[in-house]
Amino acid sequence: MRFLVDANLSPRVAARLRLEQHDVEHVGDVGLLTAEDGPILAHAASTERVIVSADSDFATLLAVTARSEPSLILLRSADKLTPDQQADSSWPTSRLSPRTFRSARWSPSAAAT
């Protein structure tokens, strides 16, 4: 899997995911550490990465713009954890696949029903 870890999570989260053989960038690695959500969303979409964040604004931005990509993993309250606690979370990444995210994507037509 290809991930982009947001600034509100420690770079240690990216390192942890790399240990599990994932292709991971932290926003600080790609010059987006202080960027607004829009450019981060655009980078994740153009590089086909799943955003990992504790910021629910990404979900709102995807909904308001009626976009279905990139996918988002929202770690609720993770921004209240220490960097070590964030990195030590039980990451069930062995069960993640691109198919998991394709089936979970939001779409405007599904929201209208």
MDAnalysis code that builds the backbone (N, CA, C; Angstrom):
import MDAnalysis as mda
import numpy as np

u = mda.Universe.empty(339, n_residues=113, atom_resindex=np.repeat(np.arange(113), 3), trajectory=True)
u.add_TopologyAttr("name", ["N", "CA", "C"] * 113)
u.add_TopologyAttr("resid", np.arange(1, 114))
u.add_TopologyAttr("resname", ["MET", "ARG", "PHE", "LEU", "VAL", "ASP", "ALA", "ASN", "LEU", "SER", "PRO", "ARG", "VAL", "ALA", "ALA", "ARG", "LEU", "ARG", "LEU", "GLU", "GLN", "HIS", "ASP", "VAL", "GLU", "HIS", "VAL", "GLY", "ASP", "VAL", "GLY", "LEU", "LEU", "THR", "ALA", "GLU", "ASP", "GLY", "PRO", "ILE", "LEU", "ALA", "HIS", "ALA", "ALA", "SER", "THR", "GLU", "ARG", "VAL", "ILE", "VAL", "SER", "ALA", "ASP", "SER", "ASP", "PHE", "ALA", "THR", "LEU", "LEU", "ALA", "VAL", "THR", "ALA", "ARG", "SER", "GLU", "PRO", "SER", "LEU", "ILE", "LEU", "LEU", "ARG", "SER", "ALA", "ASP", "LYS", "LEU", "THR", "PRO", "ASP", "GLN", "GLN", "ALA", "ASP", "SER", "SER", "TRP", "PRO", "THR", "SER", "ARG", "LEU", "SER", "PRO", "ARG", "THR", "PHE", "ARG", "SER", "ALA", "ARG", "TRP", "SER", "PRO", "SER", "ALA", "ALA", "ALA", "THR"])
u.atoms.positions = np.array([
    [0.835, -1.183, 0.000],
    [0.000, 0.000, 0.000],
    [0.877, 1.243, 0.000],
    [0.322, 2.313, -0.524],
    [1.007, 3.603, -0.583],
    [0.275, 4.578, 0.344],
    [0.990, 5.115, 1.328],
    [0.385, 5.993, 2.324],
    [1.054, 7.359, 2.329],
    [0.282, 8.372, 2.724],
    [0.787, 9.710, 3.007],
    [0.329, 10.054, 4.420],
    [1.280, 10.180, 5.338],
    [0.973, 10.460, 6.736],
    [0.946, 11.973, 6.934],
    [-0.153, 12.458, 7.512],
    [-0.371, 13.887, 7.705],
    [0.500, 14.446, 8.831],
    [0.598, 15.776, 8.863],
    [1.449, 16.474, 9.827],
    [0.991, 16.311, 11.271],
    [-0.288, 16.003, 11.485],
    [-0.747, 15.861, 12.869],
    [-0.397, 14.501, 13.452],
    [0.295, 13.691, 12.676],
    [0.815, 12.412, 13.158],
    [2.333, 12.426, 13.056],
    [2.945, 11.753, 13.967],
    [4.401, 11.719, 14.033],
    [5.011, 11.026, 12.809],
    [6.185, 11.479, 12.387],
    [6.919, 10.742, 11.346],
    [7.202, 9.298, 11.767],
    [7.128, 9.022, 13.056],
    [7.321, 7.650, 13.537],
    [6.218, 6.719, 13.021],
    [5.044, 7.285, 12.759],
    [3.961, 6.474, 12.178],
    [4.387, 6.010, 10.784],
    [4.964, 6.922, 10.015],
    [5.457, 6.553, 8.678],
    [6.537, 5.487, 8.786],
    [7.447, 5.668, 9.731],
    [8.525, 4.682, 9.915],
    [7.949, 3.321, 10.281],
    [6.933, 3.311, 11.118],
    [6.290, 2.049, 11.529],
    [5.662, 1.343, 10.335],
    [4.991, 2.102, 9.492],
    [4.373, 1.508, 8.308],
    [5.427, 1.009, 7.318],
    [6.542, 1.716, 7.236],
    [7.638, 1.257, 6.363],
    [8.185, -0.090, 6.825],
    [8.227, -0.290, 8.144],
    [8.693, -1.576, 8.671],
    [7.828, -2.727, 8.182],
    [6.581, -2.411, 7.866],
    [5.663, -3.431, 7.356],
    [5.665, -3.471, 5.831],
    [6.720, -2.903, 5.243],
    [6.970, -2.968, 3.797],
    [5.997, -2.139, 2.957],
    [5.439, -1.067, 3.541],
    [4.567, -0.183, 2.776],
    [5.380, 0.986, 2.217],
    [4.903, 1.541, 1.134],
    [5.497, 2.719, 0.509],
    [4.857, 3.928, 1.199],
    [5.624, 4.617, 2.041],
    [5.058, 5.653, 2.906],
    [5.838, 6.948, 2.801],
    [5.093, 8.048, 2.718],
    [5.670, 9.382, 2.817],
    [5.005, 10.079, 4.002],
    [5.775, 10.879, 4.709],
    [5.197, 11.810, 5.691],
    [5.161, 13.153, 4.972],
    [4.160, 13.988, 5.258],
    [4.068, 15.270, 4.554],
    [5.353, 16.080, 4.687],
    [6.073, 15.911, 5.785],
    [7.347, 16.602, 5.963],
    [8.417, 16.146, 4.990],
    [8.296, 14.910, 4.505],
    [9.269, 14.367, 3.546],
    [9.132, 14.995, 2.162],
    [7.941, 15.534, 1.871],
    [7.655, 16.017, 0.515],
    [7.346, 17.515, 0.484],
    [7.790, 18.242, 1.510],
    [7.635, 19.690, 1.529],
    [6.233, 20.193, 1.815],
    [5.402, 19.359, 2.436],
    [4.019, 19.753, 2.718],
    [3.722, 19.853, 4.215],
    [4.759, 19.970, 5.019],
    [4.568, 19.962, 6.467],
    [3.626, 21.070, 6.943],
    [3.707, 22.240, 6.358],
    [2.852, 23.349, 6.783],
    [1.764, 23.675, 5.755],
    [1.553, 22.782, 4.810],
    [0.576, 23.027, 3.746],
    [-0.859, 22.921, 4.255],
    [-1.749, 23.616, 3.571],
    [-3.184, 23.482, 3.815],
    [-3.620, 22.097, 3.333],
    [-4.841, 21.721, 3.671],
    [-5.339, 20.389, 3.321],
    [-5.454, 20.168, 1.811],
    [-5.816, 21.205, 1.053],
    [-6.000, 21.052, -0.394],
    [-4.774, 20.523, -1.120],
    [-3.604, 21.132, -0.932],
    [-2.410, 20.612, -1.590],
    [-2.016, 19.206, -1.118],
    [-2.279, 18.899, 0.138],
    [-1.990, 17.548, 0.645],
    [-2.906, 16.541, -0.044],
    [-4.173, 16.895, -0.159],
    [-5.143, 16.044, -0.849],
    [-4.735, 15.839, -2.308],
    [-4.325, 16.919, -2.962],
    [-3.910, 16.832, -4.370],
    [-2.676, 15.946, -4.524],
    [-1.710, 16.087, -3.625],
    [-0.500, 15.255, -3.697],
    [-0.849, 13.777, -3.512],
    [-1.697, 13.496, -2.533],
    [-2.082, 12.103, -2.295],
    [-2.799, 11.523, -3.516],
    [-3.670, 12.308, -4.124],
    [-4.399, 11.829, -5.307],
    [-3.450, 11.604, -6.480],
    [-2.539, 12.551, -6.710],
    [-1.656, 12.431, -7.876],
    [-0.618, 11.320, -7.720],
    [-0.302, 10.961, -6.480],
    [0.676, 9.895, -6.249],
    [0.009, 8.591, -5.810],
    [-1.318, 8.580, -5.868],
    [-2.121, 7.401, -5.533],
    [-1.803, 6.865, -4.146],
    [-1.821, 7.778, -3.164],
    [-1.562, 7.411, -1.768],
    [-2.815, 7.559, -0.939],
    [-2.928, 6.741, 0.071],
    [-4.003, 6.819, 1.054],
    [-3.531, 7.766, 2.148],
    [-4.337, 8.778, 2.461],
    [-3.972, 9.717, 3.524],
    [-4.250, 9.067, 4.874],
    [-3.287, 9.157, 5.782],
    [-3.442, 8.703, 7.162],
    [-3.385, 9.966, 8.016],
    [-4.470, 10.258, 8.728],
    [-4.552, 11.527, 9.443],
    [-5.443, 11.416, 10.671],
    [-5.290, 12.379, 11.568],
    [-6.215, 12.537, 12.690],
    [-7.103, 13.753, 12.440],
    [-7.064, 14.289, 11.224],
    [-7.783, 15.502, 10.841],
    [-9.024, 15.138, 10.035],
    [-10.194, 15.338, 10.630],
    [-11.440, 14.992, 9.940],
    [-11.777, 15.976, 8.824],
    [-11.027, 17.069, 8.703],
    [-11.280, 18.023, 7.623],
    [-11.094, 17.398, 6.243],
    [-10.244, 16.389, 6.139],
    [-10.061, 15.732, 4.836],
    [-11.356, 15.086, 4.361],
    [-12.075, 14.437, 5.264],
    [-13.350, 13.812, 4.891],
    [-14.342, 14.873, 4.433],
    [-14.388, 15.985, 5.140],
    [-15.280, 17.084, 4.759],
    [-14.901, 17.628, 3.387],
    [-13.614, 17.839, 3.171],
    [-13.137, 18.361, 1.889],
    [-13.476, 17.415, 0.737],
    [-13.310, 16.128, 0.956],
    [-13.683, 15.150, -0.079],
    [-15.173, 15.213, -0.369],
    [-15.990, 15.321, 0.656],
    [-17.444, 15.355, 0.477],
    [-17.894, 16.636, -0.236],
    [-17.376, 17.768, 0.202],
    [-17.778, 19.052, -0.369],
    [-17.390, 19.157, -1.834],
    [-16.260, 18.585, -2.193],
    [-15.801, 18.647, -3.582],
    [-16.286, 17.459, -4.412],
    [-17.066, 16.577, -3.779],
    [-17.620, 15.393, -4.462],
    [-16.530, 14.510, -5.064],
    [-15.381, 14.451, -4.402],
    [-14.289, 13.599, -4.863],
    [-14.378, 12.250, -4.168],
    [-13.968, 11.227, -4.866],
    [-13.933, 9.896, -4.262],
    [-12.501, 9.428, -4.015],
    [-11.529, 10.239, -4.388],
    [-10.126, 9.908, -4.184],
    [-9.385, 11.147, -3.732],
    [-8.380, 11.003, -2.940],
    [-7.766, 9.770, -2.449],
    [-8.559, 9.184, -1.291],
    [-8.218, 7.958, -0.947],
    [-8.823, 7.327, 0.223],
    [-8.209, 7.936, 1.476],
    [-8.902, 7.746, 2.598],
    [-8.498, 8.359, 3.854],
    [-8.650, 7.356, 4.989],
    [-7.624, 7.266, 5.816],
    [-7.724, 6.544, 7.076],
    [-7.701, 7.608, 8.155],
    [-8.791, 7.736, 8.883],
    [-8.918, 8.731, 9.934],
    [-8.684, 8.053, 11.273],
    [-7.637, 8.473, 11.952],
    [-7.311, 7.926, 13.267],
    [-7.860, 8.877, 14.318],
    [-9.014, 8.574, 14.811],
    [-9.669, 9.455, 15.767],
    [-8.854, 9.571, 17.045],
    [-8.661, 10.783, 17.490],
    [-7.962, 11.121, 18.733],
    [-6.484, 10.744, 18.741],
    [-5.935, 10.345, 17.621],
    [-4.515, 9.981, 17.586],
    [-3.628, 11.188, 17.845],
    [-4.137, 12.389, 17.564],
    [-3.346, 13.588, 17.807],
    [-3.173, 13.865, 19.296],
    [-3.899, 13.142, 20.141],
    [-3.761, 13.290, 21.584],
    [-2.750, 12.298, 22.172],
    [-2.213, 11.438, 21.336],
    [-1.224, 10.456, 21.770],
    [0.184, 11.001, 21.581],
    [1.118, 10.467, 22.328],
    [2.520, 10.819, 22.120],
    [2.989, 10.189, 20.805],
    [4.088, 10.688, 20.230],
    [4.600, 10.061, 19.005],
    [4.865, 8.565, 19.168],
    [5.400, 8.167, 20.316],
    [5.642, 6.737, 20.535],
    [4.338, 5.953, 20.560],
    [3.309, 6.503, 21.201],
    [2.016, 5.817, 21.244],
    [1.406, 5.724, 19.855],
    [1.526, 6.777, 19.063],
    [1.009, 6.741, 17.696],
    [1.690, 5.645, 16.890],
    [3.001, 5.579, 16.984],
    [3.768, 4.604, 16.208],
    [3.572, 3.189, 16.713],
    [3.216, 3.051, 17.985],
    [3.055, 1.734, 18.589],
    [1.637, 1.197, 18.453],
    [0.768, 1.951, 17.795],
    [-0.610, 1.488, 17.607],
    [-0.599, 0.154, 16.879],
    [-1.595, -0.625, 17.117],
    [-1.722, -1.904, 16.414],
    [-2.209, -1.617, 15.002],
    [-1.301, -1.673, 14.060],
    [-1.625, -1.385, 12.668],
    [-2.025, -2.677, 11.965],
    [-3.287, -2.814, 11.614],
    [-3.726, -4.045, 10.932],
    [-3.446, -3.996, 9.434],
    [-2.271, -3.510, 9.066],
    [-1.983, -3.304, 7.649],
    [-1.845, -4.596, 6.866],
    [-1.648, -5.691, 7.541],
    [-1.559, -6.947, 6.801],
    [-2.893, -7.286, 6.145],
    [-3.971, -6.687, 6.652],
    [-5.294, -6.943, 6.090],
    [-5.727, -5.864, 5.108],
    [-4.884, -4.856, 4.874],
    [-5.234, -3.776, 3.970],
    [-4.806, -4.119, 2.552],
    [-5.610, -3.698, 1.622],
    [-5.284, -3.870, 0.220],
    [-5.956, -2.750, -0.555],
    [-5.516, -2.488, -1.771],
    [-6.197, -1.462, -2.566],
    [-7.685, -1.755, -2.705],
    [-8.056, -3.011, -2.748],
    [-9.461, -3.372, -2.862],
    [-10.260, -2.909, -1.638],
    [-9.665, -2.984, -0.459],
    [-10.318, -2.521, 0.757],
    [-10.746, -1.075, 0.597],
    [-9.866, -0.245, 0.040],
    [-10.159, 1.172, -0.073],
    [-11.093, 1.471, -1.227],
    [-11.007, 0.730, -2.311],
    [-11.944, 0.947, -3.409],
    [-13.362, 0.687, -2.946],
    [-13.565, -0.335, -2.142],
    [-14.919, -0.676, -1.715],
    [-15.451, 0.279, -0.664],
    [-14.567, 1.034, -0.024],
    [-14.998, 1.916, 1.054],
    [-15.090, 3.377, 0.631],
    [-14.823, 3.688, -0.610],
    [-14.811, 5.081, -1.048],
    [-16.203, 5.687, -1.028],
    [-16.251, 6.935, -0.663],
    [-17.489, 7.700, -0.642],
    [-17.814, 8.138, -2.040],
    [-19.093, 8.163, -2.364],
    [-19.482, 8.696, -3.662],
    [-20.720, 9.560, -3.489],
    [-20.852, 10.622, -4.284],
    [-22.015, 11.497, -4.154],
    [-23.326, 10.762, -4.373],
    [-23.359, 9.808, -5.313],
    [-24.603, 9.090, -5.578],
    [-25.009, 8.214, -4.410],
    [-24.030, 7.617, -3.728],
    [-24.344, 6.779, -2.554],
    [-24.850, 7.639, -1.408],
    [-24.326, 8.854, -1.284],
    [-24.733, 9.727, -0.188],
    [-26.150, 10.252, -0.395],
    [-26.590, 10.299, -1.644],
    [-27.928, 10.826, -1.941],
    [-29.037, 9.828, -1.626],
    [-28.694, 8.569, -1.454],
    [-29.723, 7.552, -1.205],
    [-30.036, 7.412, 0.261],
])
